[in-house]
Amino acid sequence: MQAPMLTPTRVEGAPVYDLATGRDVAIEGDALATVTSVSVSDRECRPGALFAALPGQNGHGARFSTAARDAGAVAVLTDLRGASLARESGLPLLVTPDPRRALGAIAARVYGTDRVRPRLFGVTGTNGKTTTVHVLDAILGALGVRSGCSSTVHRRSGATSVSSRLTSPEAPELHALLARMNEDATEAAAVEVSAQALTNQRIGGVTFDVAGFTNLSHDHLDEYGSMNDYLAAKIALFQPDRARNGVVSLDSPAGATVVESARIPVTTITSRPGVHADWRVHDVAVRETSTRLQVTGPGGQHLEAEIPLLGGHMAADFGLALVMLVVGGYDFGELRRRVERGIHVDVSGHTALVSGATGPRVYVDISHTPDSTEKNLTALRGLARGPLVVVMGADGDKDATKRGPMGAVAAAGADVVVITDHHSRYEDPASIRRALVAGAESIGGTSTVLDIGDSRVAIRRAIALAGESGTVLWTGPGSYDYRVIEGVDVPYSPRMDAAAALTEAGWPAADPLVGARVAAGASGRG
């Protein structure tokens, strides 16, 4: 069952003919009906909807035009091929060669977000997007700004929050969310922007006040073919039709390419010694449940902060969020005063601490790239009192080229690597594990590598090997409470199972749903 969407309670809407005005869109049929919502799914159409019938991998959405009509749709947006299928619905058609490209601007017109919207901060990159978005949201809250949020974890407007379906929503859902934020008097919002969102026009009709870039590392090569193509998708955010200003981290080599390719004003930041940037994150000290850091910028601007995030990469994400707010017009002095008092950041599924006060420390995390896995292990290695054990799986039917490198960085950073099953989807889970094991064994290191397909057995073995003074990082599942096997969502909570395994071993466990969390992970999903 899909998560619900946040939508406005009142929509003035627009007549069908107005949605074609000034666009490469032809109208067939009666153009007087008023459109009050937009949907890419016939199952989510309601009275007054425009059904966006898009071409897809498994067929054309126009096949469902009659179902959309029966649900209350008053018009269909589609392409020439879709029009031949949609005519049987009898609905008026908006026909354009590229309906995805037109969809965002049309949704903006329907929901009124082409005229009024909050101040918008968009964050892209491979890892760190989710954390940066939640730090932005947390600092805005500390400033007393009424804020909203759209991330891999959730969508929020005011006090209302729903779970996310995708890292970045489809354009109609995004504009409906922004319209809801307008109703809730939201002043500013932070939005996670995936590569797929840029490639597939999910942020069509939106121009961000400030765009941020975290980093680029190995991911999504099944979709983009090469790292150059993957980076090109990200760079599209730093163009005048997508953002007014940019803040770019130079912590990965791709940052310099983003700066060179951007056609908007760009401010730079880095946490890497020896790299020149406008702003710098430095003097980072990682503690058990927090990280101390300093941020220095032009004109002697300087602050010291302790943040409830674990690791140098988290300090870098914090710095990026801070500078995005400065570029967005917020006063640095006020930002410093609020941040130095302390901020609360809770990024669900990012290195959630599920263990109690004694015994091994056990974390469950969402990271599923080589880079994010390496950074998390580096952060935990600096704190580990005993053996460091990583439990790892990988998604089926996703980028298989990163599995070997994931296994390799796990073996390089941990004393024991336990390979287990995750979302196998339609792949043979044993073949996924073999690729991870091969990567772990390829470095010829001293780590012990175990292949234990049953994750219930795997986490118990990991806790036993860690012992009283050890640390366990279960990377991949995050806050999921299911896994996908042969297309079926099978209920299973790694957090709950890890807590149960601790209890069985005689160690206390924090409640994995509401207990202490340390947000130490890096965002995945593009």
N, C-alpha and C positions, 0 to 999 in steps of 0.2 A: 504494500500500500504506500503510495507516494505521500510525502510530507505536504501539508497544506501551504498555500501561498499567503503572503501578506498583501492585501489589496485595499484600495480606498473604499470608504463606505458610500461616497457620493462621487459620481462622474458626470460632468456635463456632456462629454462626448463630442462627436462631430458627424455630419452627414457623409454618406459614402462619397459623394462627388467632391467634397472638400479634401478627402484623403488622397485623391489623385492629382489635385492641383499642384502645379510646379514640379511634378515628378514624372519619370518615364513610365507612367501607368495609364493603361487604357481601361475604360469602363464598358462592361456589357450588362444591359438590363437597367432596372429602376435604381437610380442613384440617390433617392431622397431619404432612404431609411437612415436612422441615427445609430451610429456605432458607439457603444459605451464600455466595451472591453475588447481585448485581443487575446487570442489563444492559438498555440501551435498544436494543441491536442483537441480532437473532437470530444473527448471525454470530459474536458474542462470547460467547454463552451456553455454559456448561459444566455438567457434572453438578452439580445442586443449585441452579441459578440461578432467580431470579425474573425473568421477562421482562416489562419495562415496555413495553407495547404502546400507544404514544402516537399521537394524531392529528397529522398533518403536512400540509404544503402539497401534497404529491404523493400523498396517500392515507393510509390508516390503518395503523399498525404492526401492528395485530392480524392483518392478512393473513399475517403471517409466524409466527404462533403455532405452527403445525405444525412448521415448520423449527426453531423454538426448542426445541420438545419433542424433536425428533430429535437436537438438539445436547446435550440433557441437562436442559433447563429442567423444573422441577417445579411451577411455577405461573405464572399470568399476572396482571399488574396492568393494568387498562384502564378505560375508561369504558363507558357503556351501549351506545353504538354499536359499540365495539370488542368488547364481550362477545358480540354476535351473530355476529361473525366468528371469535372465538377459541374458541367452544364446540366447533368441529369438531376441535380439538386433543385434546379429552378431558382437558385439564389443569384442576385447580381454579383458580377465578377469584377475584381480588380486584377488586371493581367499585366505582368511586367517580366522582362527577361530574367531578372535576378530578384526574386521576392525577398530573399534574406537581406539584400542590401537596402531594400525599401522599408523593411519591417520596423526597424528601430525608429525612424523618423515618423512613420505612421502611428506607431504606439505612443510616441511622445505627443503627437497631436491629439490623439484620443484622450490620453490621461492628463493633458495640460502641462506636462513636464518640459515642453519646448518653451514655456513662458516662465514658469516658476519651479525652482528646485533648490535643495540645500547646497551649501558649499561642498564640493566633492573631491575626495582624495582617492586615487586609484593606485593599486600596488601590483606590479607584475614581477616575474623572475621565476626561477625553478624552486628554490627553497626559501623559506622565511616570509612568504606572502601572508599566510594566515597570522603568524605572530605579529608582523608589522601592522596589519589591519587592526588587530585587537589592542596593540599598544596605542595606536592612534585613537581608538575609541576610548581607551582608559584615560589618556591624557586629556582628551576633550572633556570627558566627564569630570576630571579633577579641576579643570578650568571653569566648570559650571555651565558648559555648553551643552545644550540638548542635542544629542547625537544619535546617529543610526549606524548600522553595520550590515555588510553583506560579505560573508566569508564561507570557506569550506564547512565551517562548523554550523553557522546559523545565519538567518536574516533577522534583523531587529529594527523596529521603529518604536521609539518611546519605550514603554515598559513591556511591549508585546514582542515575543520572539518565537520563531519556528525553525525547525531543523532544515538544513539545506539539502537540495536534491543534487545540484552540481556545484563545483567551485564557483563558477560564474553562471548566473541564471540566463535563460533565453531573454531576448530583448523585451518581449511583452511583460514578462515577470519582473524584470528590472524596472521598467517604467511604472508598473503598477506599485512596486515597492516605493519608488521615489514619490509617487503621488500620495501614498499612505503617509510617508514621512512629511509631506507638505501639510496634510491634515493634522498630523501630530505636532506641528510647529517645530520640526527638526531643523536645526541651524546648520549642521555639518554631518557628513557621512563618509565612512571609509569603506571602500569596495575592493575586494580581491578580484584581479583580472588575470585569467589564465590565457595561455597561448591560444587555446581553442576558442575562447571568447573573442579574441581579436580576429582569428582566421575566419570564424563563422559569423561575424557581425553581431555577436550577442550584445555588444555595447553600442550598437548603432543608435544614433540620435542623442548620444551623451558626449559632452566635452568636460573633461575633468579640470578642476582648477589647478591641481598639482598631481602629477604622475610620479610614482617612485619605482626604482629598479633595484632589486636585491642582489641577484647573482644569476649565473647560468652554469648548469652542470648537466651531466648525462641523464636524460629522461625523454620520453615521448618520441624516440627515433622510429617507432613503428608508424607514427603519423606523419613525421616531418622528414624522414629519410636521412638528414644530415644535421649536424649542430649548426651549420650556417643557416639552413632553412628555419630551424627552430628559433634561432636568435632573430632572424628577420621578422618572424611573427611578433616577437616581443617589441622590437624597435617601432612597430606600427603605432604603439601607444604614445610615442614621443614626437608626434606630428601635429600640426596645428588643428586638424579636424578632430583630434582625440584629446588634446590637453593644452593648457595655456602655459604651464611651467613644469619643469621636471627636476627631480632629485635622483642622482644616480650614484650607487655604491660602486667603488672601484676595487672591491675586494675580490672579484673574479676578473680575469682578462677581458671578458665580454663587456664589462662596464665602459671601458675606453671606446669600444666600437659603438656602443649606444650613444655616448657623448658625441662622437664624430658624425653619427648619422642623424641625430636629433635636429629638427628644424624649429625648435622652441627654445627659450632660455633654459639653461641647465645649471644646477648647482651640484657639486660633487662632494662625496664623503667617503672616508675609508677607515678601517681599523687595522690596516696592514702597515707596519713600519716601512719607511723608505718610499712610500707611494705619495705623491703630491696630490692634495685635494683641498677644497675650500674648507671643509670641516674634518675633524679627526676624532675618533673614539680611541681612547688610550688608557693606560694604567688599569687594565681589567684584572679583577681578582675574583675568582669563582669560589663560592662558599657552599655549604651543604644545601641550602634552599634558596640562595640568592646570588647575585653578581654585583660587585661594586665596579664602577667605571667613572671615567671623566670624559666630557665632550668639550672640545675647543673649536671655536670658529673665528671668522673675520672680526677685526676690531676688538680683540681681547675678550670676546664672549666665551664664557666658561661656566660649566656646572659640574658638580659631583653628585652622583646618585647611587642608590642601592635599589635594584629592581628584583622583583620576585620571579626571575627567569634565570635559568642555569646554563652558563657557557659563554665563551667569547663570541660565538655566532649570534647569541641572543642579545649581547651588548651591541653588536653591529646593527641588528634589526631595530633595537630601541633608538640608536642614533639616527637611523634613516627616518623613522617616524617623527622624531623630534624636529629634524631639519625640514621635513615636509610641512610641518605646522608653522615653522618660522617663515618659509617661503609662501605659505598660504595666508600670511598676514597676522599671525598671532605674535604678541610681544614676547621677546625672549626672556626679559626679566620676570614676567609673570609666569612663563613656562618653568623657569628655573625654580621660582618659589614653590610652585605646586609640586613639581617633580621631586624636589629635595625633601618635601614632607612625606613622600612615599606614595606610590600608586599601586592599585590592585589590578593584576592582569591574570585572567583565567582562560587559557586556551585549551578547551576540552580535547582530550586525546593526544596531547603533546607531552610526552613523558609524565604521565600521571603516576604519582607515587601511591602504590597500593599496599605497601608494607607499613607496619607499626613502628613503635619506638625501639624495639629490640629485634635482633636477628638480622638476616640479610635485607638489604634495601632492594626492592623490586619495583621496576618502572615498566609501564606499558606505553608504547609510543606509536605514532602514525607514520613515521619516516619510512620511505620506500625508495630512496635513491642512494647511490654510493656516497655522494657528498654529504647528505644529511645524516646518514648512518655513521660516517667517519667523524663528523663534528660532534654528534651526541656521545660517541665512545670516547673521544678526546676529553670532553667535559667530565664524563664520569670517571675516566681513568685518573684524573687529577684528584678525585675525591675518594677513590676506592681504598678501603683498608685491607681487603683480601682479594680473592679471585674475582675477575670481571667476566661474567658469562653473558653472551648474547644469544637470544632465541630469535630466529629469523625465518620468515616465509616470503613468498613473492606472489603477486597477482598473476593469475592465468589470463591468457588472451590480451596481455598488455606487452609493452616493450621488453622483449626477451633479451635484448642485447645488454641490458644493465644487470642481469642476474649474476653473471660471472664476476663483474667488478664489485657488486654488493657483497658477495661471498668473500672476495679478496680483502676488502677493507675491514670486514668483520673479523677475519682471521688475523689481520695485522693489528687490530686494536683490542682484541679480547683474548683472554686465556683459554676460554672454551667457546666453541660455536656450535649451537644446537639448531640444525635445519629441520623445519617442520612445515606443515601445510597451512595455507592461508585461503584466499579466494581462488580456488583452482578454476572456477568457471567451467568451460568446456574442455580444458586441457587435462592431460594425465598428470595428476599431482606428483607422481614419482619422477616424471621427466623434469618438472620444475625444480624439485629438490636436487636432482642430479646436477643441474646447471649451477645451483648455488654451492653445492659441495665441491664441484670441480673448481670453481672460483676460489673457494676457501683453501683448497689443497694446492692451488697453483703457485702460491707464494713460497711454499716450502718452509714455513715458519714452525714455531714450537707449539702453536695452539692445537688443542684437541678438537677434532671436528666429528660431530655425531649426526647421523641421519635418523630422525625419529618422526615419522609421519603424523602420528596421533598427537595433536598439540596438548591434550590433557596429560599425556605421559611426558611430553617434552618439557613442559613448565615444571613438573614435579622433579624431573631429573636435574633440571637447571638449578632449582632451589637447593637440592641436595648437594650438588657440586659446589655451589657458592658457599655453603656453610654459614655459620653464624656471622662472620665478618665480611662476607662477600657481597657483590652487587650483581643483579640480574637486570638486563635490558631486553624487553620483548618488543622488537621493532616491527612495525607493519600494521597491526590491527587497530591501534589507537582506541577510540571510543566506540567502535562498531559493536553491535550486539547481535550480529548475524554474520554468516559467511556464505558466499555464493558458490554452490556446487551443482554442476549440470543445469545451470539456469535457475536453480531454486534457492531462495533465501532460507538458509538453515539457521535457526536460533542458536547463538553461541556468543557469550561475552568473555573475551580473554581477561578483562579486568576482574570479573567475578570469579573466573576459574583460578586466576593467579592468587586472589585473596583466599579462596578455598584451599588451594595447595599450601599456602603459608600456614593456615590454621591446622591442616592435617599434619604438618611438620612440627607443630608445637610453637609456632611463632605468631605474634599478634598481627592482624591486618587492619589497615584503615579501610573504611567503607569506600570502595573504588568509585562509587557514584557521587558521594558528597564529601569525601575525606580530603586530606591534604593533597594538594597538587603542586608540582613544580613544572612550569611550562618551559621545557627545555628542548622541544623538538623543532624541526624545520618543516615548513609546509611542503606538501607533495603536489599532486594534481596540476601540474603545468605552469 
